[in-house]
């Protein structure tokens, strides 16, 4: 038996905006659909997150390597580091099947000790090879780490499916 889609609907008492939320899917406000990327969604984008809690160290395949179930491309790479080290920079690399997407290694995203705590950066993907196919795995390596014990690293990849 197939169940019909389940929606939550309502009106914001302050703004008067009407909303409709498809559970596990998209949110519609006043007739405009905001694609959220749930399994019932029409969205073709999602965020893949890699986290290193505590003290940051160099490593390959930070927080695992998800295997993609459909073709697409990486649209953005963002790095957040909470606690700064005392000198240098922390540099990450993004890979598809173990091969870097950065043809120019100088474009890998990095946060610097001089940038202080709670630093956020976004990589320049202009010259990056960013496509992936079904069955490809995505991974993040921490190639260089600031001295002085930086902590709490999060790398997010915004992906768009074909």
N, C-alpha and C positions, 0 to 999 in steps of 0.2 A: 504494500500500500504506500503510495506516495502522498506525503502531506503537503498542503499548500504553503507558500512562504509565510512566515510569521513577522508581522510588523508591529512596532510600537509607534503610536501617533500622538500628537498633542500640539498645543499652542503655548508658546512662552508667555507667561502672564505679564512680564515687564515689556518686552519688545513687540509682542503680538505676532511674532514669526511662527509660521506653521512648520512642523517638522514631521518626518516619517523615517524611521530607522528599520531597515531590513536586518533582522537579527542574523549576525554572521556575515553581513554584507555592507551595503552602502547607506549613507545618511543623506536624506533629501531635506533641504530647508527652503521653504517658499518656492518649491518647484525646481530648485537647482540641486543637482546631485553632486555630493562630495564623495569621491571614490576613496574608500577606506581600505580596500584590499582583503576583505574577508573571503571565505570560500564561496559564498554566494554573490560575490561582488563582480561588477563589470570592470573593476580596476585592473590595470596591467602593470602597476608599480607596487613594489614593496621594499621594506628596509631589512637588510640582513645585518645583524649586530654581532660583533666579536668583542669579548671583554677579558681583561686581565686585572683581577682584583689584587689588592695589596701592592707590594713592591714590584716594579716593572723590571723584567729581565729580557735579554735577547732570546728569541726562540722562533722556531718555524711552526706554522699551523696553529696560530693563536686561537684557542677556544674551538678547535675542530675545523672541519671542512664540509660545509653542506654540499650535497650533490643536487644540482638543479634538475627539475623535472620538465623544463621546457626551455626553448631558445630565448635569448634576450641579450641585453647589454647593460653594462654598469654606467649609470648616469652621473653619479656623484660618489666621492669618497671623503668622509669626514672623520676627523680625529679629535678626541677630547682627552686631555690629561688633567687630573685633578690636582695632585701635589707635585710641584716642580722639584727638579733636582737642583744641584748647586752650580753646575756648569755644563756646557755642551747642548746637545739636542737628542731627542728621541725620534727616530725615523722608522716608518713602517712601509712595507711593500705589500701589494695586492697581487694575487696570482690566480690564473685560471689553469687548472691541471698542473700546478707547480711552476708555471712560467709567468714571469712578471708581466703586468699590463703596461708598465712604464718603460717605453722604448728608450726614453731619456731618464736615467736613474736620478738625475738632479731634480726631477719633477715629483719624486716620491714625497708624500706629506710628512712634515716634521713639526714638532713643537719644541720650543727652546726653553732652557732654564731661565734665560733673561726675560722671557715672556710672562713669567710668574705663574701663579696657581690658576686653575680653572681655564686653561688655554684651549681654544678651539681653532682648528684650521680645516680648510677644504682643499683638496688636491686639484691641480690643473689637469684636466683630462683631454685637453685639446689634441695632443699627439699620442694618446694612449690607445692600445689595442684592447677594446672593452667588450667584445662580444663573447657569448658563451652558447653552447648547444645543450640539448638534453643529455644528461649523464655527465656533464662537466662538473668538476668541483671547484669551489671558490675558497681561497684561503688567504690569510693575512700573516705576514712574518714581521717580527720586531727585529730590525736589522741593527740599529744603533740605539743605545740608551744613555741618557744624561747621567753624569756622575752625581753622587749625593743622594741616591735613593728616591727617585720619583715614584709616585704611586697612582694607582687607579687609572687604567687606560681603557678607552672605549673607541672602537673603530666601527663606523657604520657605512654600509654600501647601499646606495639607492639603486635598485635594479628595475628595469622596464622589460616586460616580456613582449615578444613579437606577436 
